[in-house]
Amino acid sequence: MRLLKKDIQTEHDRNNWSEHWQAYATAASENPAQKMRHDIILEKLMSLTEKPELVLDIGSGQGDFLFKATANHCAKKYVGFEMSSTGVSISRAKVPEAEFIQVNLFTPPAEVSRFIGKGDVAVCLEVIEHVDEPEMFCHLLKSYLKPGAYLLLTVPGGPMSDFDRHIGHRKHYDKASISELLQKSGFNLEKVSLLGFPFFNIYRKIVILRGKRLISDIDTNTKGLSLGLAVSFFMNVFYLLFKLNTGHSRFGWQIFAVARCPT
C-alpha cells in the first residue's frame, strides 16, 4: 500500500501533539464526553466471555482510558500507542501497570514489531477524525491484531465546532461513513451505535455555540493544573445527565463501532 507523504508525521506535528497534552491534559481528564466514552468501552470489554490477553489503546493520549481499564482488570496486559512524548510521559506516571510507547502508525519504531498480530482488542477512542488517510490508518492498526480480535472504536458525529477544528479534526462521521471505512479497511463490522441522545447532543450544541471563545475559556482556566469551579461543576452536571441518555438512536452524535478482524 502506498504511503502518502502527508501521512508521514513530521517533527512539527509531533511537537503540536505534545503541546496539545501540555495544554489540555486536565480538561480532557474531566471532560464528561470522554468519561462517557470510557464507560461505553469498559462495559463492552467487561462483557467479553474471555478476558483479553492484550488490549492495545491506539492513540492512548495521556493514559486516562488505560488507567480505568487496569483498575477494572479488563485484560492481562495493556499497551498504549501514542504519538506525543508528553502523552507518553504523563501516561507512564499515571498507569505504571501498562506499557506506553511513542508510535506513529505510519512510521512505527522497530520496537513495536513485537506486537504485530498479538492484540486481542484494540481500543481507538476519538482518533481517526484527526487522520488524513483513515482507511490506511485502519489497515495499519489491523496488523497489530490477532484473527478474530475486536476493534472498539469511537468517532464524533454531528456538526464540527471551532474547538474541534482547533484540535485538528478533519471530519466527523455518520453510521454509513464509519461502516464503509471499517469494511474497506478489511474489518468485519458487528455493530454501529449512535449514542448520546439527548444530553450529549445538548452538550455538543453548547460547545458549538460557544465557538472560538471556548478555546480561550480552556486556555484561561486550565494552565495544565486545574479547571475553574464553574467549569468543573458544568462538566460534572453533564456527566450525570449523560447517564440518562437513550441507547442507540438515529439522532445520537456519539458513534461507537464494534468490528472484528477476519478469522
N, C-alpha and C positions, 0 to 999 in steps of 0.2 A: 504494500500500500504506500502511495507517495506521501511523504511528509511535507506539508506546505510550510513555506518559510514563515508565514505569520503565526504558525502554531508553535514555533520554537521559542520558548520563553527566554527573553533577554534579561540581562542583569538588571536593567532598569525596571522591568516588570516584577522581578523577584523582590527588589527593594520596595516597590509600591505595596506588595502584599505584606512585607514586614512592617511598613508604615501603617498599613490598614489595621493590623492586630495591635500595634502600639497605641493607635488612636481609639479603636472601638472594642477592645477586649472586654471591658466592663459592660458596655451597652449590649454587646452580643450575649454575654452570660445571663443578663437579666431580661433579655428580650422575650416576651411571652410567646411570640410566634416560634422562636427556637425551642422553648420549653415544650410547646405543643407538639412540634415535630419529633422531638426526642421521645415523648410519651408514645407517639404512634409507632415509631420504630422499635422501641423497647417492648411494647405489647406484642408485636409480631415476633420478635426474637424469642420472647419468653414462651410463645405458643408453639414453637417448633418441637416436634416429637423427640428429636435428639439434640443434645447440646452441641453446638458447633465446636470443632477443634480450633478453628482460626476465624476470627472476624477481622476484616480489613475495613478501616474507615478511610475512604478515598476523599481527600480534601478535609483532613481532620481538624483544621483550624487551630484553636487553642485548647483542644482536648476535652471540651465540655461533654460531648456525647460519650466518649470512652470512659470518662470519669463516672458517668451514671451506669454504663454497661458493666464496668468492673465491680461497682458496688452491688449490682444485681446478679453478679456471677452468671452472665449470659453466655459465656464461652470459656474455653480453656486457655486461649491465647488471643491477645489483642495487638494489632499493629495499625498505626496511623501513617498515611502518606500525606505530607503537607508541603506546599511549595515554599512557604516562608520560613526563614530561620527563626524569626521571632515567635511564630506559632509553634514551632517545634520546641523551642526553649521553654515557653510557657507550659506546653503540654507535658514535657518530661518532668517538670517540677510538680505539676498538678496530679499526674497519673503515673506514679513510678511502676505500677503493675503492668503497664503497656509499653510497647516499643514504638518510638516515633522517629521517622526518617524524612529528611528533606528530599522530596521527589517531585519532579515534573514528569508526568507520564509520557510526554512526547520525547523527552531526552533523559531517561531514567539513569541513575547511577548504577554501576555494576553490582553493588551490594544487594539491590532488590531482586536480582535474578533468582535468588534462593526462594522467593515467594511465588514464582511463576507456577500456575496450576495447583496452588496449595490452599487457596481460600475456600472456606465453606459458605461464607456470607460476605458480601461486600455491601457496605453502607455508603451511600453517596447523597449527602444532605445539602441541598441548595448549592450545587457546584456547577452543573453543566450549563446553567444560564449565563455563566461567565466565560464560556468557551466558544471560540470562533468556529471550530470544527467539531461539534459534539458527537457526530457519528464516529469519527476516527477516535475520539476520546473513549467512547464506549467500547469500541473494538479493543483498544489497548487495555482498558480496565478488565475486560473479559479474559484476557490472557493470564490474569493472576488468580483465576477461579478454577475449581475442580468441575468436571462434568456434573451437571445437576445442581450446582451451587446456586444460591439465591443472590439476587441483586435487589436491595431495598433502597428505593430512590425517591427523593422529594424534589420538586421544582415549583417555582412560583407560577401561578396563573393570574388572570385578571390584568388590569392596566398596570403600566410601569410608572413608578414615582420618580421624582427628581433625585431622591436619595438612592433608589435602585440604580439609576444611571451613574450617579456619583461613585458608587462602589463597583461599577463595571458590569452591570447586567447587559448582555447582548440582546436577549429576547425572553419573553415569557411564553409559556406553553398552554395547550389545552389537551383534552383527552386524546383527540385524534393525532396531534403532532407528536406527543410523547410516545404514543403507541407505535406510530410509524418509525420514529427514531430507534426505539429499542428493537423492533423487529428487523429493521435494516441493519442493525449492528450485530445481528445473529443471536439475540436472546429469544427465548420462548416467553411470551407475555402471559402472565397469570391473571393480573388484575390491575386496573387503574381506578383509583377512587378520587373523587372531587370532594374535599373536606372543607370544614371551616365555616359553613353557613349557619347562622347569620353573623356571629360576633367577630370572627376573624375578618370577614369582608368589611365590617364596620371599622375595625381597627385599621385595615389597609386603606380605607377611604380617608380616614383621618390623616394617615401618613401622606397620602396623595395630596390632600387639600393643604397640608402644612407646607408642601413644596420645598423650595430651597432653604426655607427657614429652619427645617428640621436638621439640616447639616450643621448649621451654626448652633442650634439647640444642643446637639450631642457634643460638638466640639467644646462648647462652653461649659457644659455640665459634667463631663466625664473626666477629662485630663488623665485618662487611664487609671483613675483611682476609685471614684465612686460617683453614683448618679445623685442628682438632687432629690430631695424628699418628694417633691411633687411628681417628678418623672417616675420615681420608683413606685409611688402609690398608683399612678396611672397604669404602669405595666402590671402590677400585681392584681389590680382590679380586672384587667382584661384577661389575664391568665385564668382567673376564676370563671369569668364569663365563657371562656373557650370550652370549659368543661360542659357547658350547656348547648354547645353546637349540635346540630343534627349530624347523622352519619353521612354517607355518600349522598350528595345532592348535585344535580346538574348546575346549581348556582355556586358551588363551592370554589374558592380561589386557591386552596392549597391542594396541590396534586401529589398523590402518593401512588407509586407504581411498584408492583412486585413482579419480578421476572426471574427466569432461571436459565442457566447455561444448558445447551443441548447435552443429552447423555450420549 
